[in-house]
Amino acid sequence: MREWLKALPKEERRIIGEDIMTVQFRWPLGMPLVDNLGSGIWEIRSRLTNRIARTLFFVHEGEIILLHGFIKKTRKTPNEDRALARRRKNAYLKNS
């Protein structure tokens, strides 16, 4: 997740960071900023200048755990991105 963010332009990092901070301090939130993807995984929907970013997360013991971030290219969140987030969630829970 951190590497993905660092690879983005500064302005896009700022927008995504502000959206994550909003969710962190105002949780629980709903649409249009946050959507439930099922399996306890949520997505933060960040509108960038000319594209859309998604940050997938879950909530564990009152903390927001960021799982995966990507630039959205299709209307629906790709199954591969959902599966990766589920694997990372399960690994986090197994090790905590």
N, C-alpha and C positions, 0 to 999 in steps of 0.2 A: 504494500500500500504506500509506504513512504517513498519508495523509488518512483512509483507512478506519479505521485504528486510533485516530486522534485523535477521530473522530466517535463512538466507543463510550464507554459509561459507564466511569468510572475502575476499578471493580472488574473489569469484563470485560477492560479493557486489561491489568490486572495478571495475570489468569489466562492470557491469550494470551501475554503477555511471559514468564511463567514457563515455559510450555510450549516456546516458541521457545528460551529459554535452555537448557532441559533437552536439547533436540535438539542445540543448538550444542555443548554440552560433553560429551555422551554419544554422539554419532554414531559408528557407525550404530545406529539403534534400529528396532524393529518395532512391531507392534500391541501394545497398543491405542492408543498415542500417535501412531504414524506408519504410513502406508500408502502403498504404491507405486501410482501411477496410470498408469505406463508412460511411454515417451518420456523417461525420466530425470527425471520430475517426481514429487515426493512431496507428501503432505499431512500437516500436523500437525492432529490432531483434538482440539480444545479443547472441553471440556464447561463451558458457562457455567451460570448459575443456572437459567434456564428455556429455553435454546436451545443450539444447537451452532454453533461457528465452525470454519471451515477456513482454514488458511494454506498456500498452495501454494508450493513451493520446489524448487530443484535445487542440486546440489553441483558447484562448479567450482573446481578447483585447491585443494581442501581447505576452501573457504569455502561457507557456506550462503547462497544468494542467494534472498531472498524475492521472489516473483513476483506474488501475488494473494491477497487475503483476502476472505472473505464469510461471511455467516450462512447456514447450510444450512437449506433449507426442504423438501427432498425427500430420499428415502432414498439416491438415487444422486447423485454429484457431477455437476451439469449440464454438458452438452457445451460451452456457451458459456464457462463458467468454465475448463474444461480448454483450450479453444482460445485464450483470452486468455493463459493461463499459457504455452502453447507459443509464441505470438507474442512475448511478453516475453522468454522464454528465448532464442529465436532472435535477437532484437534485441540482447540483452546479449552473446551470443557473437560476433555480427557486429562489435560495437563494442569488444570487448576485445582 
